[in-house]
């Protein structure tokens, strides 16, 4: 289509060059018409170019909209992942604190049991009392 317009322009230019410029009203009108035709052809070429550019800009706009939607989704995913990690760290800290409490209570229990440990003489006395009760029951 552009090639055809270039050919038209060349033939029109050749037509004008072949004809001498007329100064009669008919010649002036003809020259004005030829100039208007040239301008109209140039305008059509420019309009086609602008329409192509508008299509390209519309495609770019759609691509940018899609990219923004994907980036929003990615941002939301990262935000939820970050919240999940915070919750996991908080749960881990609570678990560690609970384990520390259990260890402390076990240490207290061990200390209490060590304090209640009977002396060897007390144990021998318990054995002798048990043997005496066994002998009496027999």
Z-matrix of the N, CA and C atoms (Angstrom, degrees):
N
C 1 1.444
C 2 1.525 1 109.70
N 3 1.342 2 117.79 1 -41.83
C 4 1.453 3 121.17 2 178.14
C 5 1.517 4 110.15 3 -68.54
N 6 1.316 5 116.56 4 -37.70
C 7 1.451 6 120.94 5 178.66
C 8 1.522 7 110.44 6 -62.60
N 9 1.326 8 117.02 7 -40.57
C 10 1.466 9 121.40 8 178.65
C 11 1.521 10 111.26 9 -64.12
N 12 1.314 11 116.81 10 -38.06
C 13 1.473 12 120.16 11 179.52
C 14 1.524 13 110.56 12 -68.70
N 15 1.331 14 116.45 13 -36.83
C 16 1.459 15 119.93 14 178.59
C 17 1.529 16 109.64 15 -64.59
N 18 1.324 17 115.90 16 -39.91
C 19 1.460 18 120.50 17 178.40
C 20 1.525 19 110.26 18 -64.88
N 21 1.335 20 116.40 19 -41.39
C 22 1.468 21 120.28 20 178.12
C 23 1.516 22 110.75 21 -61.54
N 24 1.337 23 116.07 22 -42.43
C 25 1.455 24 120.31 23 179.86
C 26 1.527 25 110.96 24 -62.93
N 27 1.328 26 115.67 25 -41.86
C 28 1.464 27 119.33 26 -179.53
C 29 1.523 28 110.67 27 -64.74
N 30 1.335 29 115.85 28 -42.22
C 31 1.472 30 117.82 29 -178.91
C 32 1.516 31 111.07 30 -69.33
N 33 1.331 32 116.54 31 -34.32
C 34 1.460 33 120.01 32 178.43
C 35 1.522 34 110.07 33 -69.03
N 36 1.332 35 115.88 34 -39.87
C 37 1.460 36 119.29 35 178.17
C 38 1.532 37 110.03 36 -65.49
N 39 1.333 38 115.97 37 -39.81
C 40 1.461 39 120.09 38 178.27
C 41 1.525 40 109.95 39 -65.03
N 42 1.317 41 117.34 40 -38.07
C 43 1.464 42 122.30 41 179.13
C 44 1.528 43 110.25 42 -63.52
N 45 1.342 44 115.65 43 -42.52
C 46 1.465 45 119.23 44 179.59
C 47 1.521 46 110.93 45 -68.30
N 48 1.339 47 116.28 46 -38.34
C 49 1.458 48 119.28 47 -178.91
C 50 1.534 49 110.57 48 -67.98
N 51 1.315 50 116.67 49 -33.08
C 52 1.461 51 120.66 50 -178.91
C 53 1.516 52 111.27 51 -71.46
N 54 1.299 53 117.65 52 -33.53
C 55 1.460 54 121.11 53 -178.04
C 56 1.526 55 109.06 54 -91.98
N 57 1.227 56 117.59 55 133.47
C 58 1.469 57 119.10 56 174.85
C 59 1.522 58 108.88 57 -71.67
N 60 1.302 59 115.36 58 150.66
C 61 1.461 60 120.54 59 -179.33
C 62 1.529 61 108.36 60 -68.68
N 63 1.303 62 113.46 61 125.56
C 64 1.454 63 118.96 62 -179.92
C 65 1.512 64 109.01 63 -95.91
N 66 1.282 65 117.03 64 145.26
C 67 1.453 66 121.96 65 179.79
C 68 1.513 67 111.44 66 -106.29
N 69 1.310 68 116.85 67 2.76
C 70 1.450 69 120.03 68 178.39
C 71 1.510 70 108.63 69 -76.65
N 72 1.318 71 118.44 70 160.28
C 73 1.454 72 120.21 71 179.46
C 74 1.516 73 111.42 72 -56.67
N 75 1.344 74 116.44 73 -35.85
C 76 1.455 75 119.07 74 178.99
C 77 1.537 76 109.89 75 -65.84
N 78 1.319 77 117.31 76 -40.39
C 79 1.458 78 122.58 77 179.72
C 80 1.523 79 111.70 78 -68.37
N 81 1.328 80 115.84 79 -39.01
C 82 1.465 81 120.15 80 178.62
C 83 1.522 82 109.38 81 -65.76
N 84 1.311 83 116.74 82 -41.72
C 85 1.456 84 120.88 83 178.72
C 86 1.518 85 110.31 84 -64.53
N 87 1.318 86 116.29 85 -42.35
C 88 1.451 87 120.57 86 179.14
C 89 1.532 88 110.33 87 -62.60
N 90 1.314 89 116.73 88 -44.02
C 91 1.460 90 120.44 89 178.51
C 92 1.531 91 110.98 90 -63.45
N 93 1.324 92 116.60 91 -40.22
C 94 1.468 93 120.63 92 178.40
C 95 1.527 94 110.27 93 -64.61
N 96 1.329 95 116.68 94 -39.64
C 97 1.469 96 120.92 95 178.25
C 98 1.519 97 110.43 96 -65.75
N 99 1.305 98 116.40 97 -42.61
C 100 1.466 99 119.68 98 179.01
C 101 1.528 100 110.14 99 -63.05
N 102 1.323 101 116.21 100 -42.18
C 103 1.470 102 120.06 101 178.62
C 104 1.526 103 110.13 102 -63.94
N 105 1.341 104 116.68 103 -39.82
C 106 1.467 105 120.33 104 178.99
C 107 1.525 106 110.56 105 -65.40
N 108 1.334 107 116.46 106 -38.91
C 109 1.470 108 120.63 107 178.41
C 110 1.521 109 109.71 108 -64.43
N 111 1.334 110 116.67 109 -43.97
C 112 1.469 111 120.10 110 178.05
C 113 1.532 112 110.77 111 -60.33
N 114 1.308 113 115.01 112 -43.89
C 115 1.469 114 119.58 113 -179.74
C 116 1.525 115 110.88 114 -65.72
N 117 1.336 116 116.37 115 -39.07
C 118 1.459 117 120.29 116 178.42
C 119 1.527 118 110.76 117 -64.67
N 120 1.319 119 117.19 118 -41.46
C 121 1.466 120 120.25 119 178.38
C 122 1.529 121 110.77 120 -64.38
N 123 1.303 122 115.68 121 -43.61
C 124 1.470 123 119.44 122 178.36
C 125 1.528 124 110.18 123 -63.33
N 126 1.324 125 116.62 124 -39.16
C 127 1.466 126 120.79 125 178.54
C 128 1.521 127 110.82 126 -63.24
N 129 1.321 128 116.73 127 -41.00
C 130 1.462 129 120.43 128 179.43
C 131 1.523 130 110.92 129 -63.35
N 132 1.326 131 116.65 130 -40.14
C 133 1.464 132 120.60 131 177.92
C 134 1.533 133 109.57 132 -62.70
N 135 1.320 134 115.29 133 -45.48
C 136 1.467 135 119.59 134 179.72
C 137 1.526 136 111.83 135 -65.69
N 138 1.317 137 116.20 136 -38.77
C 139 1.469 138 120.27 137 178.75
C 140 1.526 139 110.14 138 -63.63
N 141 1.329 140 116.57 139 -43.30
C 142 1.470 141 119.90 140 177.21
C 143 1.526 142 110.83 141 -60.62
N 144 1.323 143 115.55 142 -42.56
C 145 1.468 144 119.46 143 179.35
C 146 1.530 145 110.55 144 -63.71
N 147 1.330 146 116.49 145 -42.75
C 148 1.470 147 120.18 146 179.30
C 149 1.525 148 111.67 147 -65.80
N 150 1.315 149 116.87 148 -37.81
C 151 1.468 150 119.43 149 177.52
C 152 1.526 151 110.76 150 -65.40
N 153 1.316 152 116.04 151 -40.49
C 154 1.471 153 119.67 152 176.23
C 155 1.519 154 111.09 153 -62.81
N 156 1.316 155 116.11 154 -41.92
C 157 1.470 156 120.24 155 178.04
C 158 1.528 157 110.71 156 -64.69
N 159 1.321 158 117.13 157 -40.13
C 160 1.474 159 120.44 158 177.40
C 161 1.523 160 111.46 159 -62.80
N 162 1.335 161 117.07 160 -40.98
C 163 1.465 162 120.35 161 176.91
C 164 1.527 163 110.53 162 -61.62
N 165 1.328 164 115.24 163 -44.05
C 166 1.468 165 119.40 164 179.55
C 167 1.530 166 110.33 165 -63.26
N 168 1.315 167 116.69 166 -40.82
C 169 1.477 168 120.19 167 178.53
C 170 1.527 169 111.25 168 -66.20
N 171 1.333 170 116.71 169 -38.51
C 172 1.475 171 119.52 170 177.07
C 173 1.523 172 110.96 171 -63.57
N 174 1.341 173 116.40 172 -41.54
C 175 1.467 174 120.05 173 177.80
C 176 1.524 175 110.80 174 -63.95
N 177 1.315 176 115.86 175 -40.96
C 178 1.470 177 119.90 176 178.50
C 179 1.525 178 110.24 177 -64.42
N 180 1.320 179 116.55 178 -40.14
C 181 1.468 180 120.43 179 178.93
C 182 1.522 181 110.38 180 -61.87
N 183 1.322 182 117.13 181 -44.39
C 184 1.465 183 120.77 182 178.78
C 185 1.527 184 110.83 183 -63.06
N 186 1.324 185 116.06 184 -40.99
C 187 1.461 186 120.25 185 178.29
C 188 1.527 187 110.20 186 -63.09
N 189 1.317 188 116.53 187 -42.47
C 190 1.471 189 120.39 188 178.96
C 191 1.534 190 110.77 189 -65.02
N 192 1.325 191 116.73 190 -38.90
C 193 1.471 192 119.67 191 177.80
C 194 1.529 193 110.75 192 -62.18
N 195 1.337 194 115.42 193 -42.74
C 196 1.465 195 119.36 194 178.20
C 197 1.524 196 110.84 195 -64.52
N 198 1.317 197 116.22 196 -41.38
C 199 1.474 198 119.91 197 179.33
C 200 1.521 199 110.41 198 -63.29
N 201 1.322 200 117.40 199 -41.43
C 202 1.466 201 120.95 200 179.16
C 203 1.521 202 110.53 201 -64.62
N 204 1.324 203 116.82 202 -41.16
C 205 1.471 204 119.86 203 178.20
C 206 1.529 205 110.58 204 -62.18
N 207 1.317 206 116.84 205 -42.83
C 208 1.468 207 120.55 206 179.16
C 209 1.521 208 110.20 207 -65.66
N 210 1.331 209 117.28 208 -41.29
C 211 1.464 210 120.37 209 179.58
C 212 1.529 211 111.69 210 -66.20
N 213 1.330 212 117.04 211 -36.71
C 214 1.472 213 119.83 212 175.81
C 215 1.525 214 110.35 213 -63.69
N 216 1.320 215 116.05 214 -43.37
C 217 1.467 216 120.22 215 178.81
C 218 1.530 217 110.48 216 -62.81
N 219 1.320 218 116.45 217 -42.50
C 220 1.465 219 120.87 218 177.94
C 221 1.520 220 110.90 219 -62.55
N 222 1.316 221 116.52 220 -42.53
C 223 1.465 222 120.92 221 179.03
C 224 1.519 223 110.85 222 -62.68
N 225 1.328 224 116.74 223 -42.91
C 226 1.466 225 121.20 224 178.96
C 227 1.533 226 110.43 225 -64.72
N 228 1.321 227 116.30 226 -40.71
C 229 1.467 228 120.47 227 178.34
C 230 1.521 229 110.30 228 -63.19
N 231 1.307 230 117.05 229 -43.78
C 232 1.471 231 120.40 230 178.65
C 233 1.526 232 110.89 231 -64.31
N 234 1.318 233 116.37 232 -38.99
C 235 1.462 234 119.78 233 179.50
C 236 1.533 235 110.43 234 -63.85
N 237 1.326 236 116.96 235 -44.80
C 238 1.465 237 119.86 236 179.84
C 239 1.529 238 110.64 237 -68.24
N 240 1.318 239 117.26 238 -36.03
C 241 1.464 240 120.66 239 177.18
C 242 1.526 241 110.25 240 -64.60
N 243 1.309 242 115.93 241 -40.50
C 244 1.469 243 120.78 242 178.63
C 245 1.526 244 110.67 243 -64.22
N 246 1.325 245 116.56 244 -41.73
C 247 1.473 246 119.94 245 177.75
C 248 1.527 247 110.90 246 -64.55
N 249 1.319 248 116.89 247 -40.03
C 250 1.466 249 120.73 248 178.38
C 251 1.527 250 110.57 249 -64.00
N 252 1.327 251 116.79 250 -40.68
C 253 1.462 252 119.97 251 177.97
C 254 1.531 253 111.42 252 -65.04
N 255 1.332 254 116.43 253 -39.53
C 256 1.473 255 119.47 254 176.78
C 257 1.527 256 110.34 255 -61.87
N 258 1.326 257 116.74 256 -43.56
C 259 1.468 258 120.59 257 179.30
C 260 1.527 259 110.42 258 -63.76
N 261 1.328 260 117.13 259 -39.20
C 262 1.459 261 121.18 260 178.75
C 263 1.525 262 111.05 261 -64.52
N 264 1.311 263 116.75 262 -43.26
C 265 1.464 264 120.65 263 178.77
C 266 1.522 265 110.23 264 -64.67
N 267 1.318 266 117.87 265 -40.50
C 268 1.467 267 121.19 266 178.45
C 269 1.532 268 110.17 267 -63.55
N 270 1.334 269 116.91 268 -42.68
C 271 1.467 270 120.46 269 178.70
C 272 1.525 271 110.47 270 -64.62
N 273 1.310 272 117.27 271 -40.48
C 274 1.473 273 121.50 272 177.73
C 275 1.525 274 110.07 273 -61.30
N 276 1.318 275 116.33 274 -44.11
C 277 1.470 276 120.17 275 179.62
C 278 1.528 277 111.06 276 -63.77
N 279 1.323 278 116.72 277 -39.28
C 280 1.476 279 120.17 278 177.53
C 281 1.522 280 110.24 279 -64.91
N 282 1.331 281 116.86 280 -40.69
C 283 1.467 282 120.77 281 179.17
C 284 1.526 283 110.58 282 -63.56
N 285 1.313 284 116.60 283 -43.64
C 286 1.465 285 120.32 284 178.63
C 287 1.518 286 110.33 285 -62.92
N 288 1.331 287 117.22 286 -41.87
C 289 1.468 288 120.40 287 178.74
C 290 1.528 289 110.56 288 -63.55
N 291 1.343 290 117.73 289 -39.74
C 292 1.468 291 120.77 290 178.87
C 293 1.529 292 110.34 291 -66.18
N 294 1.329 293 117.22 292 -40.56
C 295 1.472 294 120.15 293 177.70
C 296 1.519 295 110.32 294 -63.77
N 297 1.327 296 117.22 295 -40.99
C 298 1.468 297 120.44 296 178.19
C 299 1.531 298 110.89 297 -61.15
N 300 1.331 299 116.96 298 -39.49
C 301 1.468 300 120.63 299 178.37
C 302 1.525 301 110.47 300 -65.20
N 303 1.341 302 117.17 301 -41.94
C 304 1.467 303 121.04 302 178.91
C 305 1.520 304 109.77 303 -63.13
N 306 1.328 305 117.57 304 -43.90
C 307 1.469 306 121.20 305 179.33
C 308 1.525 307 110.34 306 -62.78
N 309 1.340 308 116.64 307 -42.30
C 310 1.474 309 119.88 308 178.03
C 311 1.524 310 111.19 309 -61.87
N 312 1.336 311 116.27 310 -43.56
C 313 1.469 312 118.57 311 -179.43
C 314 1.534 313 110.84 312 -66.94
N 315 1.334 314 117.80 313 -36.06
C 316 1.465 315 120.51 314 177.00
C 317 1.531 316 110.84 315 -67.18
N 318 1.333 317 116.50 316 -38.55
C 319 1.463 318 119.32 317 176.31
C 320 1.527 319 111.00 318 -62.70
N 321 1.327 320 116.54 319 -40.96
C 322 1.469 321 120.09 320 177.55
C 323 1.528 322 110.77 321 -64.23
N 324 1.320 323 116.67 322 -40.93
C 325 1.459 324 120.99 323 179.15
C 326 1.529 325 110.75 324 -64.24
N 327 1.329 326 117.55 325 -42.72
C 328 1.468 327 121.68 326 178.06
C 329 1.526 328 109.63 327 -61.74
N 330 1.331 329 116.03 328 -43.91
C 331 1.460 330 119.89 329 178.95
C 332 1.520 331 110.71 330 -62.46
N 333 1.334 332 116.50 331 -42.48
C 334 1.466 333 120.60 332 179.71
C 335 1.523 334 110.47 333 -65.39
N 336 1.347 335 117.27 334 -41.63
C 337 1.452 336 120.30 335 179.80
C 338 1.534 337 111.33 336 -67.48
N 339 1.307 338 117.83 337 -35.74
C 340 1.463 339 120.75 338 177.07
C 341 1.534 340 110.23 339 -64.83
N 342 1.322 341 115.90 340 -33.96
C 343 1.461 342 120.49 341 178.79
C 344 1.517 343 111.74 342 -71.61
N 345 1.317 344 117.59 343 -27.78
C 346 1.459 345 121.09 344 -179.19
C 347 1.523 346 112.02 345 -89.64
N 348 1.276 347 119.13 346 1.87
C 349 1.463 348 123.05 347 -177.82
C 350 1.539 349 108.59 348 -65.38
N 351 1.310 350 114.84 349 131.73
C 352 1.474 351 119.65 350 -177.71
C 353 1.517 352 109.89 351 -83.18
N 354 1.283 353 114.20 352 152.43
C 355 1.462 354 119.81 353 178.83
C 356 1.533 355 109.58 354 -74.06
N 357 1.340 356 118.18 355 161.26
C 358 1.468 357 120.38 356 179.20
C 359 1.533 358 112.16 357 -60.26
N 360 1.308 359 119.09 358 -35.94
C 361 1.469 360 121.12 359 178.09
C 362 1.517 361 110.89 360 -66.39
N 363 1.314 362 116.53 361 -37.18
C 364 1.463 363 120.10 362 178.08
C 365 1.510 364 110.84 363 -66.53
N 366 1.313 365 117.03 364 -36.75
C 367 1.461 366 121.33 365 178.75
C 368 1.538 367 110.18 366 -68.35
N 369 1.333 368 117.16 367 -42.04
C 370 1.470 369 120.39 368 178.75
C 371 1.519 370 109.87 369 -63.44
N 372 1.324 371 116.15 370 -38.16
C 373 1.461 372 120.37 371 177.63
C 374 1.514 373 111.04 372 -63.27
N 375 1.333 374 116.59 373 -41.37
C 376 1.466 375 120.98 374 178.58
C 377 1.534 376 110.13 375 -63.63
N 378 1.305 377 117.06 376 -39.63
C 379 1.469 378 121.00 377 -179.92
C 380 1.532 379 109.69 378 -65.96
N 381 1.316 380 116.89 379 -43.57
C 382 1.469 381 120.91 380 179.75
C 383 1.524 382 111.10 381 -64.54
N 384 1.290 383 117.82 382 -40.38
C 385 1.474 384 121.49 383 178.13
C 386 1.518 385 108.87 384 -64.42
N 387 1.322 386 117.76 385 -42.33
C 388 1.465 387 121.75 386 178.69
C 389 1.511 388 110.92 387 -63.28
N 390 1.345 389 117.59 388 -40.84
C 391 1.461 390 121.18 389 179.81
C 392 1.523 391 110.33 390 -67.81
N 393 1.326 392 117.36 391 -37.98
C 394 1.463 393 121.03 392 179.32
C 395 1.523 394 109.42 393 -66.12
N 396 1.285 395 117.87 394 -41.65
C 397 1.467 396 120.15 395 179.35
C 398 1.504 397 109.59 396 -66.30
N 399 1.311 398 118.35 397 -36.04
C 400 1.458 399 121.67 398 178.53
C 401 1.538 400 110.37 399 -67.61
N 402 1.309 401 115.65 400 -39.55
C 403 1.476 402 119.33 401 -179.69
C 404 1.513 403 110.34 402 -68.98
N 405 1.298 404 118.17 403 -36.68
C 406 1.472 405 121.54 404 179.73
C 407 1.504 406 109.57 405 -69.52
N 408 1.275 407 118.15 406 -38.93
C 409 1.451 408 120.59 407 -178.87
C 410 1.518 409 112.14 408 -73.41
N 411 1.239 410 117.87 409 -17.69
C 412 1.449 411 121.35 410 -178.44
C 413 1.456 412 110.04 411 -87.08
